[in-house]
Amino acid sequence: MTITEKVAYLKGLAAGLKISEESDEGKLFTSIIDTLEDMALSISDMEDSFEELSGQVDEIDDDLGVLEEEFYGDEDDDEDDKDTLYEVECPSCGDKICLDESMLEEGEIDCPNCGEKLEFDFDDEEDGCDCECGCGHDHD
Protein backbone atom coordinates (compact mmCIF):
# COMPACT_ATOMS: atom_id res chain seq x y z
CA MET A 1 0.00 0.00 0.00
CA THR A 2 1.42 3.40 -0.97
CA ILE A 3 1.49 6.41 1.33
CA THR A 4 -1.31 8.10 -0.62
CA GLU A 5 -3.42 4.94 -0.31
CA LYS A 6 -2.79 4.83 3.44
CA VAL A 7 -3.82 8.48 3.83
CA ALA A 8 -6.94 7.84 1.76
CA TYR A 9 -7.74 4.94 4.10
CA LEU A 10 -7.33 7.21 7.16
CA LYS A 11 -9.55 9.81 5.54
CA GLY A 12 -12.22 7.18 4.89
CA LEU A 13 -11.85 5.80 8.42
CA ALA A 14 -12.35 9.28 9.90
CA ALA A 15 -15.42 9.79 7.72
CA GLY A 16 -16.75 6.36 8.76
CA LEU A 17 -16.29 7.19 12.43
CA LYS A 18 -18.41 10.29 11.82
CA ILE A 19 -15.90 12.54 13.54
CA SER A 20 -17.43 15.98 13.63
CA GLU A 21 -15.31 18.71 12.12
CA GLU A 22 -16.99 21.11 14.53
CA SER A 23 -15.43 19.56 17.64
CA ASP A 24 -11.90 20.41 18.74
CA GLU A 25 -10.80 16.79 18.25
CA GLY A 26 -12.48 16.68 14.84
CA LYS A 27 -10.65 19.83 13.72
CA LEU A 28 -7.36 18.32 14.90
CA PHE A 29 -7.92 14.97 13.12
CA THR A 30 -9.07 16.71 9.93
CA SER A 31 -6.01 18.98 9.94
CA ILE A 32 -3.66 16.04 10.58
CA ILE A 33 -5.22 14.00 7.77
CA ASP A 34 -5.11 17.00 5.37
CA THR A 35 -1.43 17.54 6.23
CA LEU A 36 -0.69 13.85 5.71
CA GLU A 37 -2.47 14.00 2.35
CA ASP A 38 -0.34 16.99 1.26
CA MET A 39 2.83 15.20 2.41
CA ALA A 40 1.83 11.99 0.61
CA LEU A 41 1.27 13.90 -2.64
CA SER A 42 4.62 15.67 -2.29
CA ILE A 43 6.39 12.37 -1.62
CA SER A 44 4.67 10.79 -4.61
CA ASP A 45 5.82 13.68 -6.83
CA MET A 46 9.39 13.32 -5.49
CA GLU A 47 9.35 9.57 -6.18
CA ASP A 48 8.24 10.22 -9.75
CA SER A 49 10.97 12.83 -10.20
CA PHE A 50 13.53 10.48 -8.67
CA GLU A 51 12.59 7.69 -11.07
CA GLU A 52 12.88 10.06 -14.02
CA LEU A 53 16.27 11.38 -12.87
CA SER A 54 17.48 7.88 -12.14
CA GLY A 55 16.62 6.85 -15.69
CA GLN A 56 18.45 9.89 -17.06
CA VAL A 57 21.52 9.15 -14.94
CA ASP A 58 21.52 5.56 -16.21
CA GLU A 59 21.42 6.85 -19.80
CA ILE A 60 24.27 9.28 -19.08
CA ASP A 61 26.27 6.47 -17.48
CA ASP A 62 25.73 4.27 -20.55
CA ASP A 63 26.75 7.11 -22.88
CA LEU A 64 29.83 7.81 -20.77
CA GLY A 65 30.76 4.13 -20.90
CA VAL A 66 30.61 4.23 -24.70
CA LEU A 67 32.74 7.40 -24.78
CA GLU A 68 35.28 5.90 -22.38
CA GLU A 69 35.51 2.78 -24.52
CA GLU A 70 36.05 4.87 -27.66
CA PHE A 71 38.57 7.20 -26.00
CA TYR A 72 40.54 4.78 -23.83
CA GLY A 73 39.92 1.57 -25.71
CA ASP A 74 40.17 -1.78 -24.00
CA GLU A 75 41.86 -1.32 -20.62
CA ASP A 76 43.55 -4.73 -20.80
CA ASP A 77 45.24 -3.78 -24.08
CA ASP A 78 46.40 -0.48 -22.59
CA GLU A 79 48.08 -2.21 -19.65
CA ASP A 80 49.96 -4.55 -21.97
CA ASP A 81 51.11 -1.67 -24.19
CA LYS A 82 52.52 0.45 -21.36
CA ASP A 83 56.29 0.44 -21.13
CA THR A 84 57.96 -0.17 -17.82
CA LEU A 85 59.92 2.85 -16.65
CA TYR A 86 63.31 2.55 -14.98
CA GLU A 87 64.87 5.21 -12.79
CA VAL A 88 68.57 5.86 -13.33
CA GLU A 89 70.76 8.22 -11.34
CA CYS A 90 73.46 10.13 -13.18
CA PRO A 91 76.80 9.44 -11.46
CA SER A 92 78.06 12.95 -12.28
CA CYS A 93 75.24 15.24 -11.17
CA GLY A 94 72.95 12.89 -9.21
CA ASP A 95 69.93 13.78 -11.36
CA LYS A 96 67.35 11.00 -11.56
CA ILE A 97 66.20 10.11 -15.06
CA CYS A 98 63.26 7.88 -16.02
CA LEU A 99 63.91 5.64 -19.00
CA ASP A 100 61.77 3.12 -20.84
CA GLU A 101 62.99 -0.13 -22.34
CA SER A 102 63.53 1.32 -25.82
CA MET A 103 65.88 3.97 -24.39
CA LEU A 104 67.83 1.30 -22.48
CA GLU A 105 68.11 -0.85 -25.61
CA GLU A 106 69.88 2.03 -27.38
CA GLY A 107 72.71 1.47 -24.91
CA GLU A 108 73.44 5.09 -24.07
CA ILE A 109 71.89 8.47 -23.42
CA ASP A 110 73.15 11.93 -22.55
CA CYS A 111 72.09 13.17 -19.14
CA PRO A 112 69.54 15.93 -19.79
CA ASN A 113 70.86 17.85 -16.75
CA CYS A 114 74.67 17.83 -17.18
CA GLY A 115 75.22 16.23 -20.62
CA GLU A 116 77.28 13.30 -19.23
CA LYS A 117 77.11 10.24 -21.49
CA LEU A 118 75.39 7.39 -19.63
CA GLU A 119 76.00 3.92 -21.00
CA PHE A 120 73.80 0.94 -20.31
CA ASP A 121 75.17 -2.55 -20.54
CA PHE A 122 72.85 -5.23 -19.24
CA ASP A 123 72.73 -8.98 -19.54
CA ASP A 124 69.55 -10.26 -21.23
CA GLU A 125 70.08 -13.81 -19.98
CA GLU A 126 67.76 -14.63 -17.09
CA ASP A 127 70.37 -16.66 -15.24
CA GLY A 128 73.04 -13.93 -15.39
CA CYS A 129 71.91 -11.95 -12.32
CA ASP A 130 72.74 -13.03 -8.77
CA CYS A 131 71.38 -10.00 -6.94
CA GLU A 132 68.03 -9.05 -5.45
CA CYS A 133 67.80 -5.85 -7.45
CA GLY A 134 64.29 -6.31 -8.80
CA CYS A 135 65.56 -6.58 -12.37
CA GLY A 136 62.96 -9.19 -13.19
CA HIS A 137 65.37 -12.06 -13.60
CA ASP A 138 64.51 -15.39 -12.08
CA HIS A 139 66.71 -15.76 -9.01
CA ASP A 140 65.82 -19.41 -8.22
Contacts in CASP RR format, 6 or more apart in sequence:
PFRMAT RR
TARGET T0000
AUTHOR 0000-0000-0000
METHOD contacts of the structure
MODEL  1
MTITEKVAYLKGLAAGLKISEESDEGKLFTSIIDTLEDMALSISDMEDSF
EELSGQVDEIDDDLGVLEEEFYGDEDDDEDDKDTLYEVECPSCGDKICLD
ESMLEEGEIDCPNCGEKLEFDFDDEEDGCDCECGCGHDHD
1 9 0 8 1.000
2 40 0 8 1.000
2 44 0 8 1.000
3 39 0 8 1.000
3 40 0 8 1.000
3 43 0 8 1.000
3 44 0 8 1.000
4 37 0 8 1.000
4 40 0 8 1.000
4 41 0 8 1.000
4 44 0 8 1.000
6 40 0 8 1.000
7 33 0 8 1.000
7 36 0 8 1.000
7 37 0 8 1.000
7 40 0 8 1.000
8 37 0 8 1.000
10 33 0 8 1.000
10 36 0 8 1.000
11 33 0 8 1.000
11 37 0 8 1.000
14 29 0 8 1.000
14 30 0 8 1.000
14 33 0 8 1.000
19 25 0 8 1.000
19 26 0 8 1.000
19 29 0 8 1.000
19 30 0 8 1.000
20 26 0 8 1.000
21 27 0 8 1.000
21 30 0 8 1.000
72 78 0 8 1.000
83 100 0 8 1.000
83 101 0 8 1.000
83 102 0 8 1.000
84 100 0 8 1.000
84 101 0 8 1.000
85 98 0 8 1.000
85 99 0 8 1.000
85 100 0 8 1.000
86 98 0 8 1.000
86 99 0 8 1.000
86 100 0 8 1.000
86 101 0 8 1.000
86 104 0 8 1.000
87 96 0 8 1.000
87 97 0 8 1.000
87 98 0 8 1.000
87 99 0 8 1.000
88 96 0 8 1.000
88 97 0 8 1.000
88 98 0 8 1.000
88 99 0 8 1.000
88 118 0 8 1.000
88 120 0 8 1.000
89 95 0 8 1.000
89 96 0 8 1.000
89 97 0 8 1.000
90 96 0 8 1.000
90 97 0 8 1.000
90 111 0 8 1.000
90 113 0 8 1.000
90 114 0 8 1.000
90 116 0 8 1.000
90 118 0 8 1.000
91 116 0 8 1.000
91 118 0 8 1.000
92 111 0 8 1.000
92 114 0 8 1.000
92 116 0 8 1.000
93 111 0 8 1.000
93 113 0 8 1.000
93 114 0 8 1.000
93 116 0 8 1.000
94 113 0 8 1.000
95 111 0 8 1.000
95 112 0 8 1.000
95 113 0 8 1.000
95 114 0 8 1.000
97 109 0 8 1.000
97 111 0 8 1.000
97 112 0 8 1.000
97 118 0 8 1.000
99 109 0 8 1.000
103 109 0 8 1.000
104 120 0 8 1.000
104 122 0 8 1.000
106 120 0 8 1.000
107 119 0 8 1.000
107 120 0 8 1.000
107 121 0 8 1.000
108 117 0 8 1.000
108 118 0 8 1.000
108 119 0 8 1.000
108 120 0 8 1.000
109 117 0 8 1.000
109 118 0 8 1.000
109 120 0 8 1.000
110 116 0 8 1.000
110 117 0 8 1.000
110 118 0 8 1.000
111 117 0 8 1.000
111 118 0 8 1.000
122 135 0 8 1.000
123 129 0 8 1.000
126 137 0 8 1.000
126 138 0 8 1.000
127 137 0 8 1.000
127 138 0 8 1.000
128 137 0 8 1.000
129 135 0 8 1.000
129 136 0 8 1.000
129 137 0 8 1.000
129 139 0 8 1.000
130 139 0 8 1.000
131 139 0 8 1.000
132 139 0 8 1.000
END
